[in-house]
C-alpha cells in the first residue's frame, strides 16, 4: 500500500493579516501546510510545538524584533528560515544571514519568487533537529525552555553566564579556544581579554560544579581554552 508523502509544514510569522492570507493561499495551492503566528513569541512557541519544515519570518513584529526571534530559534534548531523585510540595506541582509537566516527576501516580492527560494532552501536542507535536553552528570540544560538544573534543582544564571554555558553545550566535548569564546560571547578579537572569560568560567563553576576548585564539567585546557565534559 502506497502512502502519501507528508506535506511540508510552513510556519509564517508576520503581524500583517492581509500578508498572511495572501501567502497562505499561495502556499496551500502549491501543496504546503501553513501555520500562522502574529508575534515573535507566538512564532517561537509554534516552532517548538509543530516542528515546521521551514519558517518564513518577517522582521517587523509588534512584540520583538524578528532578528531576536531568529537568534532564539538558532539556539536549538537548524530549521530553514527565510527572512522577509522592507529593510533592503546590505547591512541588514548581512546581519540576518550571519545570524542564521538561510535567505533574505525584500518586500515587496512576488509569491513565485518566494516559492522558488523555498524550493532551493528545502532542497539543500538537512532535516530539522528536534529540541533536546543536554545532560552531563548532574547538569541538565534545556535549550528550548532556557532552563538549567543541577541535581534536579533550578540554577539561576545571569544573561552572559547562560550565553557562555549555552555555547559550551552546543559544542560539548570539543575544545573551545579563548579567542573563539571571546569572539562568540563578547564579540572581542583581543585575546588579551581572557581575564573576563576566566571570571565568567569561575562564576559557572561556582554554580554548576560539585567542587569548583576541582571542576569536572568545565575543564581547562592549559594555554588553549576550555572544554565542557560529557559525563554519564
Buried (B, 14 or more C-beta within 10 A) or exposed (E): EEEEEEEBBBBBBBBEEEBBEEBBEBBEEBEBBBBBBBBBBBBBEBBBEEBBBBBBBBBBBEEBEBBBBBEBBBBBBBBBBBBBBEBEEEEBBEBBEEBBBBBBBBBEEEBEEBBEBBEBBBEEBEEBEEBEEBBBBBBBBBBBEEBBBBEEEEBEBEEBBBBBBBBBBBBBEEEBBBBBBBBBBBEBEEEEBBEBBEEBBEBBBEBBBEEBEEBBBBEEEEEEBBBBBEEE
